[in-house]
Amino acid sequence: MTDSPRTKEFRRSIRDRMRIDTYLTRLEWHLEGILSGADRKATIKSLRQELMTDPRQLTNVLSDLGPPNVLTTRYAEEGERRPLWSIGIIIGGIALLAYWTVFLSYAGGMLAVVDTAELAEARSAFLLIDVVAFSNTEEVGIGWSSGWAWMVVPTAIVVVSFLIGARFWRALPRHR
């Protein structure tokens, strides 16, 4: 007995597989706030299998499922919301990058003033951190100090951003 053409395994194109991966990644981010890690992985694996084997056009299949944030509400159990830890990590990283961009721009601006105003050195404070810019015929540079403040300030910014981005209050027990 031979296999008929209809029982032959259906294969998605590379483009379709990339669209499925993108859709499932977005869905997983939304599910993070609703399902535990094991449940989320099982759901994504099951849905991936269904999407890969569905013979219909992918555009039709995804439009039937709807946007990931809407599909997530179908999986939600009433009242249970979980923190979004991965989003918190991303927000914390963005906040740290923004802090260092602003800090180094501030220090660079001080250096530009010292260099153009023919000053030997300038000192200032940026969020409790002492910043020094110096320029003379032999050397040019910036520096900062302040004991532990140079570590505590960015750490505090990252921690606060992480907690807000992750929506940490969802992990706290609710009083009903």
Solvent accessible surface area in square Angstrom, and as a share of the most:
residue,aa,sasa,rsa
1,M,244,1.09
2,T,128,0.74
3,D,130,0.67
4,S,55,0.36
5,P,119,0.75
6,R,229,0.84
7,T,97,0.56
8,K,160,0.68
9,E,135,0.60
10,F,81,0.34
11,R,168,0.61
12,R,14,0.05
13,S,61,0.39
14,I,122,0.62
15,R,173,0.63
16,D,29,0.15
17,R,82,0.30
18,M,124,0.55
19,R,78,0.29
20,I,1,0.00
21,D,65,0.34
22,T,80,0.46
23,Y,15,0.06
24,L,2,0.01
25,T,69,0.40
26,R,117,0.43
27,L,0,0.00
28,E,58,0.26
29,W,115,0.40
30,H,78,0.35
31,L,0,0.00
32,E,18,0.08
33,G,1,0.01
34,I,7,0.04
35,L,20,0.10
36,S,40,0.26
37,G,28,0.27
38,A,79,0.61
39,D,76,0.39
40,R,41,0.15
41,K,139,0.59
42,A,60,0.47
43,T,22,0.13
44,I,13,0.07
45,K,152,0.64
46,S,59,0.38
47,L,13,0.06
48,R,90,0.33
49,Q,111,0.49
50,E,103,0.46
51,L,3,0.01
52,M,56,0.25
53,T,72,0.42
54,D,28,0.15
55,P,101,0.64
56,R,112,0.41
57,Q,132,0.59
58,L,5,0.03
59,T,77,0.45
60,N,77,0.40
61,V,7,0.04
62,L,23,0.12
63,S,79,0.51
64,D,87,0.45
65,L,31,0.15
66,G,16,0.15
67,P,73,0.46
68,P,2,0.01
69,N,79,0.40
70,V,75,0.43
71,L,6,0.03
72,T,6,0.03
73,T,93,0.54
74,R,148,0.54
75,Y,72,0.28
76,A,42,0.33
77,E,109,0.49
78,E,177,0.79
79,G,32,0.30
80,E,74,0.33
81,R,98,0.36
82,R,83,0.30
83,P,13,0.08
84,L,17,0.08
85,W,110,0.39
86,S,40,0.26
87,I,42,0.21
88,G,0,0.00
89,I,117,0.60
90,I,73,0.37
91,I,66,0.34
92,G,2,0.02
93,G,42,0.40
94,I,100,0.51
95,A,20,0.15
96,L,64,0.32
97,L,128,0.63
98,A,52,0.40
99,Y,14,0.05
100,W,72,0.25
101,T,78,0.45
102,V,85,0.49
103,F,1,0.00
104,L,84,0.42
105,S,71,0.46
106,Y,75,0.29
107,A,0,0.00
108,G,33,0.32
109,G,35,0.34
110,M,22,0.10
111,L,43,0.21
112,A,55,0.43
113,V,87,0.50
114,V,1,0.00
115,D,84,0.44
116,T,111,0.65
117,A,55,0.42
118,E,160,0.72
119,L,88,0.44
120,A,72,0.56
121,E,84,0.38
122,A,27,0.21
123,R,172,0.63
124,S,40,0.26
125,A,66,0.51
126,F,30,0.12
127,L,98,0.49
128,L,144,0.72
129,I,2,0.01
130,D,69,0.36
131,V,0,0.00
132,V,23,0.13
133,A,0,0.00
134,F,60,0.25
135,S,13,0.09
136,N,75,0.39
137,T,140,0.81
138,E,153,0.69
139,E,94,0.42
140,V,89,0.51
141,G,16,0.15
142,I,60,0.31
143,G,24,0.23
144,W,92,0.32
145,S,63,0.41
146,S,32,0.21
147,G,56,0.53
148,W,202,0.71
149,A,21,0.16
150,W,104,0.37
151,M,89,0.40
152,V,86,0.49
153,V,19,0.11
154,P,9,0.06
155,T,70,0.40
156,A,49,0.38
157,I,54,0.27
158,V,42,0.24
159,V,71,0.41
160,V,84,0.48
161,S,20,0.13
162,F,55,0.23
163,L,60,0.30
164,I,104,0.53
165,G,12,0.11
166,A,0,0.00
167,R,96,0.35
168,F,76,0.32
169,W,129,0.45
170,R,41,0.15
171,A,62,0.48
172,L,101,0.50
173,P,111,0.70
174,R,134,0.49
175,H,180,0.80
176,R,223,0.82
